[in-house]
Amino acid sequence: MREMTLIVMIALITFFCRALPFVIFSGQKQLPILIVRLEKKLPVTIMILLVLYCVRNIQFGSVSGWLPLCAGTLATVLIHLKQKNVLLSILAGTLVYMLFVQKIC
């Protein structure tokens, strides 16, 4: 019973945290300038941080340390520039990376 109470509490807290911005900004015609700036800059910033996190431990001592990561990243960037499809880009980059890790390096 204690575990179920904990799960319900976590679910409620998560729900209210996600619903709170809609409640706060529901009556306003225009969003505050800070929110508009965050809306434009935050997705790119998060993607940059994710890429930096992924390449933080790259090792150039052996080909297997850097080639799969570079091939996957290059595939992701090229597919995205050509197709403009985020899901396809991520899928292609992941497939290229896994191919290099499992079969080539």
C-alpha positions as CSV (number, residue, x, y, z in Angstrom):
1,M,0.0,0.0,0.0
2,R,2.9,2.4,0.8
3,E,4.4,1.9,-2.7
4,M,1.0,2.7,-4.3
5,T,0.7,5.9,-2.3
6,L,4.2,6.9,-3.4
7,I,3.4,6.2,-7.0
8,V,0.2,8.2,-6.9
9,M,1.9,11.1,-5.2
10,I,4.7,11.2,-7.8
11,A,2.2,11.0,-10.6
12,L,0.2,13.9,-9.1
13,I,3.3,16.1,-8.6
14,T,4.4,15.4,-12.2
15,F,1.0,16.2,-13.5
16,F,0.7,19.5,-11.6
17,C,4.2,20.5,-12.6
18,R,3.4,20.0,-16.3
19,A,-0.1,21.6,-16.0
20,L,1.1,24.6,-14.1
21,P,2.3,26.7,-17.0
22,F,-1.0,26.2,-18.8
23,V,-2.8,27.4,-15.8
24,I,-0.5,30.4,-15.2
25,F,-0.6,31.6,-18.8
26,S,-4.1,30.6,-19.9
27,G,-5.7,34.1,-19.5
28,Q,-2.9,36.1,-21.2
29,K,-3.1,37.1,-24.8
30,Q,0.7,37.4,-25.1
31,L,3.4,35.5,-23.3
32,P,6.0,37.4,-21.3
33,I,9.2,38.2,-23.3
34,L,11.3,35.8,-21.2
35,I,9.1,32.9,-22.1
36,V,9.2,33.8,-25.8
37,R,13.0,33.9,-25.7
38,L,13.2,30.6,-23.8
39,E,10.9,29.1,-26.4
40,K,13.2,30.0,-29.2
41,K,16.6,29.3,-27.6
42,L,16.0,26.4,-25.3
43,P,15.6,23.5,-27.8
44,V,18.9,24.4,-29.6
45,T,20.6,24.8,-26.3
46,I,19.4,21.4,-25.0
47,M,20.5,19.7,-28.3
48,I,24.0,21.3,-28.0
49,L,24.3,20.1,-24.4
50,L,23.3,16.6,-25.4
51,V,25.9,16.5,-28.2
52,L,28.6,17.8,-25.8
53,Y,27.6,15.2,-23.3
54,C,27.9,12.4,-25.9
55,V,31.3,13.5,-27.1
56,R,32.8,14.4,-23.7
57,N,34.7,11.1,-23.4
58,I,35.9,10.7,-26.9
59,Q,39.2,9.0,-27.1
60,F,41.5,9.6,-30.1
61,G,44.0,6.9,-29.1
62,S,42.4,4.2,-31.3
63,V,40.1,4.3,-34.3
64,S,37.3,2.4,-32.4
65,G,37.3,5.3,-29.9
66,W,36.3,8.0,-32.3
67,L,35.2,6.6,-35.6
68,P,31.7,5.3,-34.6
69,L,30.9,8.5,-32.8
70,C,32.1,10.7,-35.7
71,A,30.3,8.5,-38.3
72,G,27.0,8.6,-36.4
73,T,27.2,12.3,-35.7
74,L,28.1,13.0,-39.4
75,A,25.2,10.8,-40.6
76,T,22.8,12.6,-38.2
77,V,23.8,16.0,-39.4
78,L,23.8,15.2,-43.1
79,I,20.4,13.5,-43.0
80,H,18.9,16.3,-41.1
81,L,20.3,19.0,-43.4
82,K,18.9,17.1,-46.4
83,Q,15.6,15.8,-45.1
84,K,14.7,18.2,-42.3
85,N,13.2,15.3,-40.3
86,V,14.4,15.0,-36.7
87,L,13.2,11.5,-36.2
88,L,14.8,10.2,-39.4
89,S,18.0,12.0,-38.5
90,I,18.2,10.4,-35.1
91,L,17.3,7.0,-36.4
92,A,19.9,7.2,-39.2
93,G,22.6,8.4,-36.8
94,T,21.9,5.7,-34.3
95,L,21.9,3.0,-37.0
96,V,25.2,4.2,-38.4
97,Y,26.7,4.4,-35.0
98,M,25.6,0.9,-34.0
99,L,26.7,-0.5,-37.4
100,F,30.2,0.9,-36.7
101,V,30.3,-0.3,-33.1
102,Q,29.0,-3.8,-33.9
103,K,30.5,-4.6,-37.3
104,I,33.3,-2.3,-38.3
105,C,35.2,-1.3,-35.2
